[in-house]
Amino acid sequence: MAQHDQSIPPINTVLVVEDDEAINSLVTRILTGWGYTVRRASDGLEAFQEIERSRPDLVLADVMMPRVSGIELVELLREREIEIPIVLISAYDRHRSLPSVPFLSKPFTLAQFADAVRSALGAPAPATGV
């Protein structure tokens, strides 16, 4: 019987919440290439419904979205005491009312993105090829 290689992290499920389809698709392709299982949502309301159905290991959410923003999504999860690592992503300055939530500024490099994912999951950095 083969032993599990302890150096290989378990496959993690990442929920990508982004209303810009091009960015959503790009981030999904990158994460899938790194071995993550990816689910997608186009706004915070759709993301919240997806989280209620099946909890991901990480949520990557844009700040500015229709219906429910990334910040409102964080607040909804906190109100319901749902503990999931979240990284907010935005081209705008960091929102000061959520200092405890990791933030990634657009545009970001592949290395910065990999570091944000690794840090949020507490896992080794994915191989980025950079």
C-alpha positions in Angstrom: 0.0 0.0 0.0 1.4 3.4 -1.0 2.0 6.0 1.6 0.7 9.5 1.1 3.4 12.0 0.4 3.3 14.5 3.2 5.0 17.1 1.1 2.0 17.3 -1.2 -0.7 19.6 0.2 -4.3 18.4 0.0 -6.4 19.7 -2.9 -8.2 22.9 -1.6 -11.4 24.3 -3.0 -11.2 28.0 -3.8 -14.3 30.2 -4.5 -13.5 33.0 -6.9 -15.9 35.9 -6.6 -15.4 38.4 -9.4 -17.9 40.2 -11.6 -15.4 40.8 -14.4 -15.6 37.6 -16.5 -12.1 38.0 -18.0 -10.5 38.3 -14.5 -12.7 35.5 -13.1 -11.6 33.2 -15.9 -7.9 34.1 -15.7 -7.8 33.5 -11.9 -9.7 30.3 -12.3 -7.2 29.0 -14.9 -4.2 29.9 -12.7 -5.7 28.2 -9.6 -6.7 25.1 -11.6 -3.2 24.9 -13.0 -1.9 24.9 -9.4 -4.1 22.0 -8.6 -6.9 23.7 -6.7 -10.5 22.9 -7.3 -12.2 26.2 -8.2 -15.8 27.3 -8.0 -17.0 30.7 -9.3 -19.4 33.4 -8.4 -20.1 36.7 -10.1 -21.1 38.7 -6.9 -21.3 38.4 -3.2 -24.9 37.2 -3.0 -24.1 34.3 -5.4 -21.0 33.6 -3.4 -22.9 33.5 -0.1 -25.4 31.0 -1.5 -22.5 28.9 -2.8 -20.8 29.0 0.6 -24.0 27.8 2.3 -24.3 24.9 -0.1 -20.7 23.7 0.1 -17.9 25.4 2.2 -14.8 26.3 0.2 -11.3 26.3 1.9 -10.7 29.9 0.6 -12.7 32.8 -0.8 -11.0 35.3 -3.2 -13.4 38.2 -3.6 -13.4 41.4 -5.5 -14.4 44.4 -3.3 -16.6 46.2 -5.9 -19.4 44.0 -7.2 -23.1 44.4 -7.9 -25.8 43.3 -5.4 -23.4 42.3 -2.6 -19.8 43.6 -2.4 -16.8 41.7 -1.2 -16.9 43.7 2.1 -20.6 43.0 2.6 -19.8 39.3 1.9 -17.2 39.4 4.7 -19.8 41.0 7.0 -22.5 38.4 6.2 -20.1 35.6 6.9 -19.0 37.2 10.2 -22.7 37.7 11.3 -23.3 34.0 10.7 -20.0 33.0 12.3 -18.9 31.2 9.2 -15.1 30.9 9.4 -13.5 30.8 6.0 -10.2 32.4 4.9 -11.0 35.4 2.7 -8.7 37.5 0.5 -10.2 40.7 -0.8 -9.0 42.0 -4.2 -9.4 45.5 -5.5 -8.0 48.2 -7.7 -9.0 50.7 -5.1 -7.2 51.4 -1.8 -7.6 49.0 1.1 -10.9 49.4 2.9 -10.0 50.5 6.4 -12.9 49.0 8.2 -11.7 45.4 7.6 -8.0 45.5 8.7 -8.1 41.8 9.7 -8.9 40.7 6.1 -5.9 40.1 3.8 -6.0 42.4 0.8 -4.5 42.1 -2.7 -4.2 45.3 -4.8 -4.9 45.1 -8.6 -2.8 44.9 -10.6 -0.8 42.2 -8.9 1.9 39.9 -10.0 1.7 36.1 -10.2 4.1 35.9 -7.3 2.0 38.2 -5.2 -1.1 36.2 -6.0 0.6 32.9 -5.2 1.8 34.3 -1.9 -1.7 35.6 -1.0 -3.2 32.2 -1.7 -0.5 30.3 0.2 -0.7 32.6 3.1 -4.5 32.4 3.4 -4.4 28.6 3.2 -1.4 28.2 5.4 0.2 26.1 2.7 3.4 26.0 0.7 3.5 28.4 -2.2 2.2 26.9 -5.5 4.8 26.6 -8.2 4.3 29.7 -10.3 7.1 29.3 -12.9 8.2 32.8 -12.2 
